[in-house]
């Protein structure tokens, strides 16, 4: 009888513990959902404080393509595992393709490579199209930037060549300045999800690996006739994207100089009343990136890039080498320090009254924008509404990757810390995360330059049911810019 009572008490105790655990778990879930809802409301409130002026004009160059989007597992399922994942700057064989993809997959890093072997590219494209989940859509950095600007309400002039069918996919508000072609180039986006396994590796985050055999966009033929149309258009902003398709392209002698000179002529002839933004990309060609730093960045008042591209650019400026991968989940303080470092490296390098005055870094977890408030040495472009810009960028990141304008908190998570420090160095300040006011902004004076800047950091409601990651940076950058000109 005593034994029975003990057993009954033990069973009752176990049931009570289980009930309490379930109650606490449900309570935690409710708190998380409430917090996400507060963050969403705060971001939406900040975003909707401003509207895009219908008269806003933005010019974008150069190029377009047809993106083929497919889960990477459908392309690589029949290939043997590489002996050693490693980077290849140009892809010529199946082994090089698989080694390079695996190298970036295991780091969760975005990358883009030129496939020099046209036969290999066609074979992979055919494999992709045999998947039941492949789809095609408008692609190319310039075209995607232009599309987002138009969707936000701006009038857009796009410098690009494209087929009549592809042109039909552009939204209202985009005017194409460039030749019409019979067939669009394909770029393949091999997507994978966070936690997805490939061989013995697991992706630390959702991302994509892009390959192409594009022989048209790297020559910037769509520039022809663009100058005259842009002069008549008189935009407030010119955005340059797609330059990274030049990376490791097999130019014949003199072709690289010709393409770069064609591009620089456009930039140099833009009046100072029109601001210039340069959207970075995946670069592993050391000489090309150095040339861009030397010739293109000094003409750009605003820069946009992700955390991988930021680390790569700083590595080139500090150590004269290429950084292939970096932390996929960088801390806020680390990104802010790298942004300060980049600004100070490029400060005073701009001729013709175009000093750098804005840097936008988009990461999976957060958006960070630096804006110059006061420069004792230069007259700078007055970028406005940094807080709203950061909020809109953060919301656009979720909308694009989830494929829906409406944001469902059941398909979102926050991976940004509850608080962050402004720097890893001395004089750091800890900024608490407030769900009611999710965008945090502050001013500071950068040492060495005496330039006063404003920083704004906004958390991203990270999509947990990813439709696509490709094109995310272009959409995020465009959404941020559209409220600041």
C-alpha positions as a LaTeX table, in Angstrom:
\begin{tabular}{lrrr}
\hline
Residue & $x$ (\AA) & $y$ (\AA) & $z$ (\AA) \\
\hline
Unk1 & 0.00 & 0.00 & 0.00 \\
Unk2 & 2.84 & 2.40 & 0.88 \\
Unk3 & 4.59 & 1.51 & $-2.35$ \\
Unk4 & 1.42 & 2.30 & $-4.31$ \\
Unk5 & 1.13 & 5.68 & $-2.65$ \\
Unk6 & 4.74 & 6.50 & $-3.49$ \\
Unk7 & 4.19 & 5.51 & $-7.13$ \\
Unk8 & 1.06 & 7.62 & $-7.27$ \\
Unk9 & 2.88 & 10.65 & $-5.84$ \\
Unk10 & 5.76 & 10.17 & $-8.28$ \\
Unk11 & 3.39 & 9.94 & $-11.23$ \\
Unk12 & 1.47 & 13.01 & $-10.04$ \\
Unk13 & 4.71 & 14.91 & $-9.62$ \\
Unk14 & 5.88 & 14.00 & $-13.12$ \\
Unk15 & 2.57 & 15.10 & $-14.60$ \\
Unk16 & 2.78 & 18.39 & $-12.72$ \\
Unk17 & 6.31 & 19.03 & $-14.01$ \\
Unk18 & 5.14 & 18.28 & $-17.56$ \\
Unk19 & 2.17 & 20.65 & $-17.24$ \\
Unk20 & 4.37 & 23.43 & $-15.85$ \\
Unk21 & 6.96 & 22.90 & $-18.64$ \\
Unk22 & 4.24 & 23.06 & $-21.32$ \\
Unk23 & 2.76 & 26.17 & $-19.72$ \\
Unk24 & 6.17 & 27.88 & $-19.55$ \\
Unk25 & 6.91 & 26.94 & $-23.17$ \\
Unk26 & 3.57 & 28.35 & $-24.30$ \\
Unk27 & 4.24 & 31.47 & $-22.22$ \\
Unk28 & 7.66 & 31.91 & $-23.88$ \\
Unk29 & 6.09 & 31.48 & $-27.32$ \\
Unk30 & 3.46 & 34.10 & $-26.51$ \\
Unk31 & 6.14 & 36.52 & $-25.31$ \\
Unk32 & 8.17 & 35.96 & $-28.47$ \\
Unk33 & 5.14 & 36.52 & $-30.70$ \\
Unk34 & 4.24 & 39.67 & $-28.77$ \\
Unk35 & 7.80 & 40.97 & $-29.14$ \\
Unk36 & 7.83 & 40.27 & $-32.87$ \\
Unk37 & 4.49 & 42.05 & $-33.25$ \\
Unk38 & 5.83 & 45.13 & $-31.44$ \\
Unk39 & 8.93 & 45.19 & $-33.65$ \\
Unk40 & 6.83 & 44.86 & $-36.80$ \\
Unk41 & 4.49 & 47.66 & $-35.71$ \\
Unk42 & 7.46 & 49.90 & $-34.88$ \\
Unk43 & 9.12 & 49.29 & $-38.26$ \\
Unk44 & 5.86 & 49.82 & $-40.16$ \\
Unk45 & 5.14 & 53.03 & $-38.29$ \\
Unk46 & 8.59 & 54.39 & $-39.10$ \\
Unk47 & 8.36 & 53.30 & $-42.76$ \\
Unk48 & 4.96 & 54.90 & $-43.33$ \\
Unk49 & 5.96 & 58.27 & $-41.89$ \\
Unk50 & 7.28 & 59.15 & $-45.36$ \\
Unk51 & 6.01 & 58.65 & $-48.89$ \\
Unk52 & 7.96 & 58.63 & $-52.14$ \\
Unk53 & 7.40 & 61.78 & $-54.18$ \\
Unk54 & 5.76 & 60.89 & $-57.54$ \\
Unk55 & 8.17 & 63.31 & $-59.22$ \\
Unk56 & 11.26 & 61.42 & $-57.99$ \\
Unk57 & 13.46 & 60.38 & $-60.92$ \\
Unk58 & 16.16 & 57.72 & $-60.66$ \\
Unk59 & 18.42 & 56.41 & $-63.42$ \\
Unk60 & 19.91 & 52.90 & $-63.14$ \\
Unk61 & 22.59 & 51.08 & $-65.12$ \\
Unk62 & 23.54 & 48.62 & $-66.53$ \\
Unk63 & 22.25 & 45.35 & $-67.92$ \\
Unk64 & 19.63 & 42.68 & $-67.38$ \\
Unk65 & 19.29 & 38.93 & $-67.68$ \\
Unk66 & 16.91 & 36.05 & $-67.09$ \\
Unk67 & 17.43 & 34.48 & $-63.68$ \\
Unk68 & 16.86 & 30.74 & $-63.39$ \\
Unk69 & 16.21 & 29.96 & $-59.72$ \\
Unk70 & 16.43 & 26.37 & $-58.51$ \\
Unk71 & 17.20 & 24.53 & $-55.25$ \\
Unk72 & 20.88 & 23.62 & $-55.35$ \\
Unk73 & 20.16 & 20.06 & $-54.19$ \\
Unk74 & 18.34 & 19.40 & $-57.47$ \\
Unk75 & 21.44 & 20.30 & $-59.47$ \\
Unk76 & 24.07 & 18.50 & $-57.41$ \\
Unk77 & 22.18 & 15.40 & $-56.33$ \\
Unk78 & 23.93 & 13.11 & $-58.85$ \\
Unk79 & 27.45 & 14.46 & $-58.43$ \\
Unk80 & 30.10 & 12.90 & $-56.23$ \\
Unk81 & 31.37 & 14.74 & $-53.18$ \\
Unk82 & 34.47 & 16.89 & $-53.77$ \\
Unk83 & 37.65 & 15.71 & $-52.11$ \\
Unk84 & 38.36 & 19.20 & $-50.81$ \\
Unk85 & 35.98 & 22.20 & $-50.98$ \\
Unk86 & 37.92 & 25.17 & $-52.26$ \\
Unk87 & 37.47 & 28.37 & $-54.21$ \\
Unk88 & 38.01 & 28.72 & $-57.95$ \\
Unk89 & 37.82 & 32.20 & $-59.44$ \\
Unk90 & 36.65 & 30.85 & $-62.82$ \\
Unk91 & 34.81 & 27.57 & $-63.41$ \\
Unk92 & 35.88 & 25.24 & $-66.21$ \\
Unk93 & 34.96 & 21.73 & $-65.00$ \\
Unk94 & 32.31 & 19.89 & $-62.99$ \\
Unk95 & 34.87 & 19.36 & $-60.22$ \\
Unk96 & 35.67 & 23.07 & $-60.00$ \\
Unk97 & 31.96 & 23.91 & $-59.89$ \\
Unk98 & 31.27 & 21.42 & $-57.12$ \\
Unk99 & 34.36 & 22.36 & $-55.09$ \\
Unk100 & 33.55 & 26.06 & $-55.26$ \\
Unk101 & 29.85 & 25.63 & $-54.50$ \\
Unk102 & 30.64 & 23.41 & $-51.50$ \\
Unk103 & 33.22 & 25.90 & $-50.23$ \\
Unk104 & 30.66 & 28.72 & $-50.08$ \\
Unk105 & 27.79 & 26.44 & $-49.00$ \\
Unk106 & 29.57 & 25.35 & $-45.83$ \\
Unk107 & 30.21 & 29.01 & $-44.94$ \\
Unk108 & 26.69 & 30.15 & $-45.88$ \\
Unk109 & 28.26 & 32.84 & $-48.05$ \\
Unk110 & 26.86 & 34.29 & $-51.27$ \\
Unk111 & 29.11 & 34.10 & $-54.33$ \\
Unk112 & 28.94 & 34.52 & $-58.09$ \\
Unk113 & 31.21 & 32.91 & $-60.69$ \\
Unk114 & 31.74 & 33.05 & $-64.43$ \\
Unk115 & 31.58 & 29.62 & $-66.09$ \\
Unk116 & 34.13 & 29.75 & $-68.90$ \\
Unk117 & 33.05 & 26.36 & $-70.21$ \\
Unk118 & 29.87 & 27.08 & $-72.18$ \\
Unk119 & 29.10 & 23.37 & $-72.57$ \\
Unk120 & 29.29 & 22.89 & $-68.80$ \\
Unk121 & 26.95 & 25.82 & $-68.24$ \\
Unk122 & 24.40 & 24.44 & $-70.70$ \\
Unk123 & 24.54 & 21.04 & $-69.02$ \\
Unk124 & 23.93 & 22.54 & $-65.57$ \\
Unk125 & 21.15 & 24.72 & $-66.97$ \\
Unk126 & 19.49 & 21.66 & $-68.48$ \\
Unk127 & 19.81 & 19.86 & $-65.15$ \\
Unk128 & 18.21 & 22.83 & $-63.40$ \\
Unk129 & 15.31 & 22.92 & $-65.82$ \\
Unk130 & 14.65 & 19.22 & $-65.26$ \\
Unk131 & 13.73 & 20.07 & $-61.65$ \\
Unk132 & 10.06 & 20.43 & $-60.80$ \\
Unk133 & 10.90 & 23.49 & $-58.68$ \\
Unk134 & 12.83 & 25.68 & $-61.10$ \\
Unk135 & 11.45 & 29.03 & $-62.17$ \\
Unk136 & 12.66 & 31.99 & $-64.19$ \\
Unk137 & 12.30 & 35.69 & $-63.51$ \\
Unk138 & 13.73 & 39.08 & $-64.41$ \\
Unk139 & 17.35 & 39.28 & $-63.24$ \\
Unk140 & 20.43 & 41.46 & $-63.27$ \\
Unk141 & 21.32 & 43.95 & $-60.55$ \\
Unk142 & 20.37 & 47.04 & $-62.52$ \\
Unk143 & 17.01 & 45.60 & $-63.60$ \\
Unk144 & 16.18 & 44.48 & $-60.05$ \\
Unk145 & 17.15 & 47.85 & $-58.59$ \\
Unk146 & 15.04 & 49.62 & $-61.22$ \\
Unk147 & 12.08 & 47.35 & $-60.50$ \\
Unk148 & 12.15 & 48.07 & $-56.77$ \\
Unk149 & 12.44 & 51.83 & $-57.35$ \\
Unk150 & 9.41 & 51.74 & $-59.63$ \\
Unk151 & 7.39 & 49.60 & $-57.23$ \\
Unk152 & 8.08 & 52.19 & $-54.54$ \\
Unk153 & 6.70 & 54.95 & $-56.75$ \\
Unk154 & 9.73 & 56.51 & $-58.51$ \\
Unk155 & 10.10 & 57.20 & $-62.23$ \\
Unk156 & 13.00 & 55.11 & $-63.51$ \\
Unk157 & 15.29 & 55.15 & $-66.55$ \\
Unk158 & 17.02 & 51.77 & $-66.95$ \\
Unk159 & 20.11 & 51.36 & $-69.10$ \\
Unk160 & 19.83 & 47.81 & $-70.35$ \\
Unk161 & 19.50 & 45.54 & $-73.33$ \\
Unk162 & 16.71 & 42.97 & $-73.11$ \\
Unk163 & 14.25 & 41.02 & $-75.18$ \\
Unk164 & 10.71 & 42.23 & $-75.79$ \\
Unk165 & 9.39 & 39.42 & $-73.56$ \\
Unk166 & 11.65 & 40.34 & $-70.66$ \\
Unk167 & 10.78 & 44.01 & $-71.05$ \\
Unk168 & 7.12 & 43.07 & $-70.55$ \\
Unk169 & 7.96 & 41.86 & $-67.02$ \\
Unk170 & 9.08 & 45.33 & $-65.91$ \\
Unk171 & 6.62 & 47.29 & $-63.78$ \\
Unk172 & 4.97 & 50.50 & $-64.86$ \\
Unk173 & 7.27 & 53.46 & $-64.37$ \\
Unk174 & 10.41 & 51.92 & $-65.89$ \\
Unk175 & 11.64 & 53.23 & $-69.24$ \\
Unk176 & 14.34 & 51.15 & $-70.91$ \\
Unk177 & 17.17 & 52.97 & $-72.66$ \\
Unk178 & 19.06 & 50.34 & $-74.59$ \\
Unk179 & 18.89 & 47.96 & $-77.54$ \\
Unk180 & 16.32 & 45.19 & $-77.85$ \\
Unk181 & 17.81 & 41.72 & $-78.27$ \\
Unk182 & 16.41 & 38.40 & $-79.44$ \\
Unk183 & 17.51 & 36.24 & $-76.53$ \\
Unk184 & 18.37 & 37.10 & $-72.91$ \\
Unk185 & 21.39 & 35.72 & $-71.09$ \\
Unk186 & 20.73 & 33.20 & $-68.33$ \\
Unk187 & 22.11 & 33.56 & $-64.83$ \\
Unk188 & 21.55 & 30.56 & $-62.56$ \\
Unk189 & 20.78 & 31.03 & $-58.86$ \\
Unk190 & 21.40 & 27.85 & $-56.88$ \\
Unk191 & 19.50 & 28.42 & $-53.64$ \\
Unk192 & 19.72 & 26.59 & $-50.31$ \\
Unk193 & 17.99 & 26.92 & $-46.95$ \\
Unk194 & 19.44 & 27.48 & $-43.48$ \\
Unk195 & 20.32 & 24.13 & $-41.94$ \\
Unk196 & 20.17 & 22.34 & $-45.28$ \\
Unk197 & 22.65 & 19.47 & $-45.55$ \\
Unk198 & 24.92 & 18.73 & $-48.50$ \\
Unk199 & 27.26 & 15.77 & $-48.17$ \\
Unk200 & 28.69 & 16.21 & $-44.64$ \\
Unk201 & 28.16 & 19.98 & $-44.52$ \\
Unk202 & 25.25 & 22.02 & $-43.16$ \\
Unk203 & 24.50 & 25.55 & $-44.36$ \\
Unk204 & 24.68 & 28.04 & $-41.45$ \\
Unk205 & 22.18 & 30.31 & $-43.22$ \\
Unk206 & 20.03 & 30.52 & $-46.35$ \\
Unk207 & 21.91 & 31.85 & $-49.37$ \\
Unk208 & 22.64 & 31.32 & $-53.07$ \\
Unk209 & 25.47 & 30.50 & $-55.42$ \\
Unk210 & 25.20 & 32.23 & $-58.80$ \\
Unk211 & 26.80 & 31.08 & $-62.05$ \\
Unk212 & 26.64 & 32.51 & $-65.55$ \\
Unk213 & 28.19 & 32.38 & $-68.99$ \\
Unk214 & 27.17 & 35.95 & $-69.87$ \\
Unk215 & 29.16 & 37.45 & $-72.77$ \\
Unk216 & 27.03 & 40.57 & $-73.28$ \\
Unk217 & 26.60 & 42.40 & $-69.96$ \\
Unk218 & 30.36 & 42.53 & $-69.14$ \\
Unk219 & 30.92 & 44.68 & $-72.25$ \\
Unk220 & 28.35 & 47.31 & $-71.19$ \\
Unk221 & 26.82 & 47.58 & $-74.65$ \\
Unk222 & 23.63 & 48.92 & $-73.06$ \\
Unk223 & 25.51 & 52.18 & $-72.35$ \\
Unk224 & 25.18 & 53.18 & $-76.00$ \\
Unk225 & 22.73 & 56.07 & $-76.25$ \\
Unk226 & 22.14 & 56.11 & $-72.48$ \\
Unk227 & 23.98 & 59.41 & $-71.90$ \\
Unk228 & 21.67 & 61.49 & $-74.06$ \\
Unk229 & 18.52 & 59.97 & $-72.60$ \\
Unk230 & 19.73 & 60.50 & $-69.05$ \\
Unk231 & 20.50 & 64.18 & $-69.75$ \\
Unk232 & 16.91 & 64.68 & $-70.86$ \\
Unk233 & 15.61 & 62.59 & $-67.94$ \\
Unk234 & 17.47 & 64.72 & $-65.32$ \\
Unk235 & 17.40 & 62.24 & $-62.40$ \\
Unk236 & 18.08 & 63.08 & $-58.77$ \\
Unk237 & 20.04 & 59.85 & $-58.40$ \\
Unk238 & 22.06 & 57.53 & $-60.62$ \\
Unk239 & 22.57 & 53.98 & $-59.34$ \\
Unk240 & 25.31 & 51.79 & $-60.78$ \\
Unk241 & 24.96 & 48.02 & $-60.42$ \\
Unk242 & 26.07 & 44.89 & $-62.24$ \\
Unk243 & 29.75 & 45.85 & $-62.49$ \\
Unk244 & 30.77 & 42.58 & $-60.85$ \\
Unk245 & 29.84 & 40.65 & $-64.03$ \\
Unk246 & 33.20 & 41.93 & $-65.28$ \\
Unk247 & 34.86 & 39.76 & $-62.62$ \\
Unk248 & 37.25 & 37.27 & $-64.31$ \\
Unk249 & 35.53 & 37.71 & $-67.67$ \\
Unk250 & 37.86 & 36.59 & $-70.51$ \\
Unk251 & 38.25 & 39.94 & $-72.24$ \\
Unk252 & 40.39 & 40.05 & $-75.33$ \\
Unk253 & 43.23 & 42.56 & $-75.35$ \\
Unk254 & 41.93 & 46.09 & $-74.96$ \\
Unk255 & 38.30 & 45.07 & $-74.27$ \\
Unk256 & 38.47 & 45.58 & $-70.49$ \\
Unk257 & 39.89 & 49.07 & $-70.96$ \\
Unk258 & 37.21 & 49.84 & $-73.51$ \\
Unk259 & 34.38 & 48.65 & $-71.25$ \\
Unk260 & 35.74 & 50.47 & $-68.20$ \\
Unk261 & 36.31 & 53.70 & $-70.13$ \\
Unk262 & 32.78 & 53.53 & $-71.48$ \\
Unk263 & 31.49 & 53.21 & $-67.93$ \\
Unk264 & 33.70 & 55.96 & $-66.50$ \\
Unk265 & 32.65 & 58.38 & $-69.24$ \\
Unk266 & 29.04 & 58.03 & $-68.11$ \\
Unk267 & 29.94 & 58.63 & $-64.46$ \\
Unk268 & 32.17 & 61.61 & $-65.16$ \\
Unk269 & 29.52 & 63.35 & $-67.24$ \\
Unk270 & 26.80 & 63.11 & $-64.60$ \\
Unk271 & 26.15 & 66.61 & $-63.17$ \\
Unk272 & 26.95 & 67.15 & $-59.49$ \\
Unk273 & 23.26 & 67.86 & $-58.86$ \\
Unk274 & 22.68 & 64.13 & $-59.44$ \\
Unk275 & 23.95 & 61.87 & $-56.66$ \\
Unk276 & 25.72 & 58.60 & $-57.54$ \\
Unk277 & 25.27 & 55.33 & $-55.66$ \\
Unk278 & 27.43 & 52.26 & $-56.38$ \\
Unk279 & 26.10 & 48.82 & $-55.49$ \\
Unk280 & 28.89 & 46.37 & $-54.81$ \\
Unk281 & 28.89 & 42.69 & $-55.74$ \\
Unk282 & 30.94 & 39.54 & $-55.48$ \\
Unk283 & 34.53 & 40.28 & $-56.60$ \\
Unk284 & 37.49 & 37.88 & $-56.54$ \\
Unk285 & 39.48 & 39.44 & $-59.40$ \\
Unk286 & 42.10 & 41.38 & $-57.45$ \\
Unk287 & 43.14 & 43.69 & $-60.27$ \\
Unk288 & 39.58 & 44.51 & $-61.26$ \\
Unk289 & 38.54 & 45.34 & $-57.70$ \\
Unk290 & 41.61 & 47.56 & $-57.27$ \\
Unk291 & 40.66 & 49.35 & $-60.45$ \\
Unk292 & 37.11 & 49.88 & $-59.18$ \\
Unk293 & 38.46 & 51.27 & $-55.90$ \\
Unk294 & 40.75 & 53.60 & $-57.81$ \\
Unk295 & 38.35 & 54.72 & $-60.56$ \\
Unk296 & 34.71 & 54.06 & $-59.63$ \\
Unk297 & 34.47 & 54.53 & $-55.86$ \\
Unk298 & 35.91 & 58.09 & $-55.94$ \\
Unk299 & 32.99 & 59.05 & $-58.18$ \\
Unk300 & 30.38 & 57.51 & $-55.84$ \\
Unk301 & 28.75 & 59.40 & $-52.99$ \\
Unk302 & 26.92 & 56.36 & $-51.68$ \\
Unk303 & 27.87 & 52.68 & $-51.40$ \\
Unk304 & 25.74 & 49.58 & $-50.77$ \\
Unk305 & 27.01 & 46.09 & $-49.91$ \\
Unk306 & 26.51 & 43.02 & $-47.74$ \\
Unk307 & 28.73 & 41.84 & $-44.90$ \\
Unk308 & 30.86 & 39.63 & $-47.20$ \\
Unk309 & 31.51 & 42.46 & $-49.63$ \\
Unk310 & 32.32 & 44.87 & $-46.79$ \\
Unk311 & 34.95 & 42.52 & $-45.39$ \\
Unk312 & 36.37 & 41.90 & $-48.87$ \\
Unk313 & 36.67 & 45.61 & $-49.66$ \\
Unk314 & 38.34 & 46.37 & $-46.34$ \\
Unk315 & 40.73 & 43.46 & $-46.83$ \\
Unk316 & 41.80 & 44.88 & $-50.17$ \\
Unk317 & 42.24 & 48.39 & $-48.80$ \\
Unk318 & 44.18 & 47.26 & $-45.70$ \\
Unk319 & 46.13 & 44.22 & $-46.85$ \\
Unk320 & 45.88 & 44.30 & $-50.65$ \\
Unk321 & 44.28 & 40.86 & $-50.79$ \\
Unk322 & 40.88 & 39.30 & $-51.45$ \\
Unk323 & 38.72 & 37.92 & $-48.63$ \\
Unk324 & 36.66 & 35.05 & $-50.03$ \\
Unk325 & 34.38 & 34.48 & $-47.03$ \\
Unk326 & 33.66 & 36.16 & $-43.71$ \\
Unk327 & 31.36 & 35.67 & $-40.74$ \\
Unk328 & 27.78 & 35.02 & $-41.93$ \\
Unk329 & 26.41 & 36.38 & $-38.64$ \\
Unk330 & 28.62 & 39.38 & $-37.78$ \\
Unk331 & 27.95 & 41.33 & $-34.60$ \\
Unk332 & 26.63 & 44.87 & $-34.93$ \\
Unk333 & 29.73 & 46.42 & $-33.38$ \\
Unk334 & 31.98 & 44.56 & $-35.82$ \\
Unk335 & 30.03 & 45.79 & $-38.86$ \\
Unk336 & 29.96 & 49.36 & $-37.54$ \\
Unk337 & 33.73 & 49.31 & $-36.99$ \\
Unk338 & 34.28 & 47.95 & $-40.49$ \\
Unk339 & 32.00 & 50.66 & $-41.89$ \\
Unk340 & 33.94 & 53.40 & $-40.09$ \\
Unk341 & 37.17 & 51.88 & $-41.34$ \\
Unk342 & 35.89 & 51.80 & $-44.92$ \\
Unk343 & 34.70 & 55.41 & $-44.77$ \\
Unk344 & 38.01 & 56.64 & $-43.38$ \\
Unk345 & 39.96 & 54.67 & $-46.01$ \\
Unk346 & 38.00 & 56.29 & $-48.82$ \\
Unk347 & 37.73 & 59.76 & $-47.29$ \\
Unk348 & 39.41 & 62.48 & $-49.33$ \\
Unk349 & 39.73 & 60.25 & $-52.42$ \\
Unk350 & 36.89 & 61.84 & $-54.37$ \\
Unk351 & 37.55 & 64.43 & $-57.11$ \\
Unk352 & 35.08 & 66.88 & $-58.61$ \\
Unk353 & 33.07 & 67.53 & $-55.47$ \\
Unk354 & 31.71 & 63.99 & $-54.94$ \\
Unk355 & 32.91 & 62.97 & $-51.45$ \\
Unk356 & 31.56 & 59.74 & $-49.97$ \\
Unk357 & 28.68 & 60.58 & $-47.65$ \\
Unk358 & 26.61 & 57.41 & $-47.25$ \\
Unk359 & 27.25 & 53.68 & $-46.72$ \\
Unk360 & 24.49 & 51.09 & $-46.41$ \\
Unk361 & 25.42 & 47.63 & $-45.10$ \\
Unk362 & 22.74 & 44.94 & $-45.39$ \\
Unk363 & 23.13 & 41.77 & $-43.34$ \\
Unk364 & 20.78 & 38.90 & $-42.59$ \\
Unk365 & 20.14 & 40.14 & $-39.04$ \\
Unk366 & 20.12 & 43.92 & $-39.41$ \\
Unk367 & 20.49 & 46.97 & $-41.62$ \\
Unk368 & 23.14 & 49.60 & $-40.84$ \\
Unk369 & 23.36 & 53.00 & $-42.55$ \\
Unk370 & 26.06 & 55.65 & $-42.12$ \\
Unk371 & 25.16 & 59.17 & $-43.25$ \\
Unk372 & 27.45 & 62.21 & $-43.12$ \\
Unk373 & 25.81 & 65.02 & $-41.16$ \\
Unk374 & 28.68 & 67.53 & $-41.20$ \\
Unk375 & 31.97 & 67.52 & $-43.07$ \\
Unk376 & 34.36 & 70.38 & $-42.25$ \\
Unk377 & 36.30 & 69.92 & $-45.50$ \\
Unk378 & 33.68 & 69.07 & $-48.12$ \\
Unk379 & 30.23 & 70.00 & $-49.26$ \\
Unk380 & 28.27 & 66.73 & $-49.17$ \\
Unk381 & 25.02 & 65.46 & $-50.63$ \\
Unk382 & 22.25 & 65.76 & $-48.06$ \\
Unk383 & 20.85 & 62.24 & $-47.66$ \\
Unk384 & 17.60 & 62.50 & $-45.73$ \\
Unk385 & 15.41 & 60.28 & $-43.55$ \\
Unk386 & 17.99 & 57.73 & $-42.42$ \\
Unk387 & 15.72 & 56.25 & $-39.76$ \\
Unk388 & 12.86 & 55.61 & $-42.18$ \\
Unk389 & 15.32 & 54.32 & $-44.76$ \\
Unk390 & 16.71 & 51.73 & $-42.33$ \\
Unk391 & 13.19 & 50.61 & $-41.37$ \\
Unk392 & 12.08 & 50.26 & $-44.99$ \\
Unk393 & 15.24 & 48.30 & $-45.85$ \\
Unk394 & 14.64 & 45.90 & $-42.96$ \\
Unk395 & 11.02 & 45.31 & $-43.98$ \\
Unk396 & 11.97 & 44.86 & $-47.63$ \\
Unk397 & 14.52 & 42.20 & $-46.68$ \\
Unk398 & 11.72 & 40.09 & $-45.20$ \\
Unk399 & 9.23 & 40.84 & $-47.96$ \\
Unk400 & 11.65 & 39.83 & $-50.69$ \\
Unk401 & 12.93 & 36.62 & $-49.15$ \\
Unk402 & 9.44 & 35.49 & $-48.07$ \\
Unk403 & 7.89 & 36.63 & $-51.36$ \\
Unk404 & 5.02 & 38.59 & $-49.81$ \\
Unk405 & 4.40 & 42.26 & $-49.09$ \\
Unk406 & 2.37 & 41.37 & $-46.01$ \\
Unk407 & 4.55 & 40.24 & $-43.12$ \\
Unk408 & 3.43 & 37.24 & $-41.07$ \\
Unk409 & 5.21 & 37.09 & $-37.71$ \\
Unk410 & 4.64 & 33.33 & $-37.71$ \\
Unk411 & 7.18 & 33.21 & $-40.56$ \\
Unk412 & 9.72 & 35.49 & $-38.87$ \\
Unk413 & 12.38 & 35.49 & $-36.21$ \\
Unk414 & 14.84 & 37.98 & $-34.74$ \\
Unk415 & 18.49 & 36.94 & $-34.57$ \\
Unk416 & 19.85 & 40.36 & $-33.59$ \\
Unk417 & 20.99 & 40.61 & $-29.94$ \\
Unk418 & 18.83 & 42.27 & $-27.28$ \\
Unk419 & 21.45 & 45.01 & $-27.11$ \\
Unk420 & 24.58 & 45.94 & $-29.00$ \\
Unk421 & 27.67 & 48.09 & $-28.55$ \\
Unk422 & 28.50 & 50.87 & $-30.97$ \\
Unk423 & 32.10 & 49.69 & $-31.36$ \\
Unk424 & 34.54 & 47.03 & $-30.25$ \\
Unk425 & 37.05 & 49.77 & $-29.46$ \\
Unk426 & 37.25 & 52.34 & $-26.64$ \\
Unk427 & 34.42 & 54.77 & $-25.88$ \\
Unk428 & 31.87 & 52.11 & $-26.68$ \\
Unk429 & 28.26 & 52.63 & $-25.75$ \\
Unk430 & 25.73 & 49.88 & $-25.18$ \\
Unk431 & 22.44 & 50.47 & $-26.92$ \\
Unk432 & 19.48 & 48.42 & $-25.65$ \\
Unk433 & 17.03 & 46.98 & $-28.13$ \\
Unk434 & 13.56 & 48.49 & $-27.71$ \\
Unk435 & 10.79 & 46.60 & $-29.56$ \\
Unk436 & 8.58 & 49.72 & $-29.48$ \\
Unk437 & 11.33 & 51.82 & $-31.15$ \\
Unk438 & 13.26 & 49.19 & $-33.11$ \\
Unk439 & 15.38 & 51.56 & $-35.23$ \\
Unk440 & 18.19 & 53.03 & $-33.14$ \\
Unk441 & 20.07 & 56.12 & $-34.39$ \\
Unk442 & 22.87 & 58.22 & $-32.94$ \\
Unk443 & 25.46 & 60.79 & $-34.04$ \\
Unk444 & 29.21 & 60.60 & $-33.54$ \\
Unk445 & 32.37 & 62.29 & $-34.78$ \\
Unk446 & 34.79 & 59.97 & $-36.58$ \\
Unk447 & 38.33 & 60.17 & $-35.28$ \\
Unk448 & 40.91 & 61.35 & $-37.76$ \\
Unk449 & 38.47 & 62.97 & $-40.19$ \\
Unk450 & 36.44 & 65.14 & $-37.75$ \\
Unk451 & 33.40 & 64.22 & $-39.83$ \\
Unk452 & 30.13 & 63.99 & $-37.93$ \\
Unk453 & 28.01 & 61.04 & $-39.02$ \\
Unk454 & 24.66 & 59.56 & $-38.15$ \\
Unk455 & 24.34 & 55.80 & $-37.72$ \\
Unk456 & 20.99 & 54.01 & $-37.87$ \\
Unk457 & 20.58 & 50.29 & $-37.15$ \\
Unk458 & 17.34 & 48.38 & $-37.78$ \\
Unk459 & 16.61 & 44.72 & $-36.97$ \\
Unk460 & 15.43 & 42.41 & $-39.75$ \\
Unk461 & 12.45 & 40.13 & $-39.20$ \\
Unk462 & 14.31 & 37.19 & $-40.72$ \\
Unk463 & 12.10 & 35.08 & $-42.97$ \\
Unk464 & 11.87 & 31.45 & $-41.81$ \\
Unk465 & 10.10 & 30.19 & $-44.96$ \\
Unk466 & 12.48 & 31.48 & $-47.62$ \\
Unk467 & 11.26 & 31.75 & $-51.21$ \\
Unk468 & 14.53 & 33.19 & $-52.52$ \\
Unk469 & 17.64 & 35.04 & $-51.37$ \\
Unk470 & 18.88 & 36.10 & $-54.83$ \\
Unk471 & 18.24 & 39.76 & $-55.55$ \\
Unk472 & 17.78 & 40.52 & $-51.87$ \\
Unk473 & 20.60 & 43.04 & $-51.69$ \\
Unk474 & 19.37 & 44.96 & $-54.74$ \\
Unk475 & 15.83 & 45.22 & $-53.35$ \\
Unk476 & 17.04 & 46.21 & $-49.90$ \\
Unk477 & 19.45 & 48.86 & $-51.20$ \\
Unk478 & 16.84 & 50.37 & $-53.53$ \\
Unk479 & 14.23 & 50.49 & $-50.77$ \\
Unk480 & 16.69 & 52.32 & $-48.54$ \\
Unk481 & 17.73 & 54.81 & $-51.18$ \\
Unk482 & 14.26 & 55.75 & $-52.35$ \\
Unk483 & 13.48 & 57.63 & $-49.12$ \\
Unk484 & 16.83 & 59.41 & $-48.92$ \\
Unk485 & 16.93 & 61.43 & $-52.17$ \\
\hline
\end{tabular}
